[in-house]
Amino acid sequence: MKVMVVDDEEVICQGLIKILTKLNPEIEVIGSYNNGAVAWEHFDELSRQGLDLVITDIKMPFMDGIKLIGRIREAGSTVDIIVLSGFEEFEYARAALRSGVKDYLLKPVDKVRLQEVLQEIAAARQTSGGSAEPDHQDQPLQEREHHAIETVKDVLKSSFEQPFELDKLAQSVGMHSSYLSRLFKQTTSMTITDYIIQLRIEKAKELLTGNPSLRNYEIAQLVGYHDPVYFNKLFKKIVGITPKDYKSKKWPGAE
């Protein structure tokens, strides 16, 4: 697989080249450039050499990654593209998907995730006889993101009473923790923490009305709160009344 790397930070550029060659000895980096303008000048030449993949940063001087991708697609090239971005450029990176980007990775690059993407690209090229299909190249990524969020929801629903560890949760779906947090908020309109609180409070409601023999401190522990005072305050803040009043059905509209 022949690769072009584009990043304005020399250290990152050289580091990525080393990672690529170590991950797969069959990878050959045939060009590395520090901005999109210079990369575009050499694109035709590299294409004639059989360029398979472009890995480009988002923010660069003279021509950024989005413009470079646009030029490549306008030229009719079906070369695979991976975008690199910082956490603060999340929305900007996602915009690249409209240009048929294969995937985008947060810096610092996760070697395991990069290896997975490279394997996906190699498998797709082998299946299609060596040429990548430009249409719907973003669909696999969107499907992975959707699947990741649904998986996270399922995990939280089954373990909401347990201490929350974002890093482990993110690792379980193969994502960077900050990336998962941002994606979850964008998809569900709430943070992961707020989602857990919602699950806990809803379960507490069920226990309060369905298990009248349980005491409030016992219910608090069952939904993950070992401080009953904090649980009472949180419950009242969200529901509008105390757990005791909810249990007694002393709220508007209650029977």
HELIX and SHEET records of a PDB file:
HELIX    1   1 GLU A   10  LEU A   23  1                                  14    
HELIX    2   2 GLY A   36  ARG A   48  1                                  13    
HELIX    3   3 GLY A   65  GLU A   74  1                                  10    
HELIX    4   4 PHE A   87  GLU A   89  5                                   3    
HELIX    5   5 PHE A   90  ALA A   95  1                                   6    
HELIX    6   6 ALA A   96  SER A   99  5                                   4    
HELIX    7   7 LYS A  111  THR A  127  1                                  17    
HELIX    8   8 GLN A  139  SER A  159  1                                  21    
HELIX    9   9 LEU A  166  SER A  172  1                                   7    
HELIX   10  10 SER A  177  THR A  188  1                                  12    
HELIX   11  11 ILE A  192  GLY A  210  1                                  19    
HELIX   12  12 ASN A  216  LEU A  222  1                                   7    
HELIX   13  13 PRO A  228  VAL A  239  1                                  12    
HELIX   14  14 PRO A  243  LYS A  247  1                                   5    
SHEET    1   A 5 GLU A  28  TYR A  33  0                                        
SHEET    2   A 5 LYS A   2  VAL A   6  1                                        
SHEET    3   A 5 LEU A  53  ASP A  57  1                                        
SHEET    4   A 5 ASP A  80  SER A  85  1                                        
SHEET    5   A 5 ASP A 103  LEU A 106  1                                        
END                                                                             
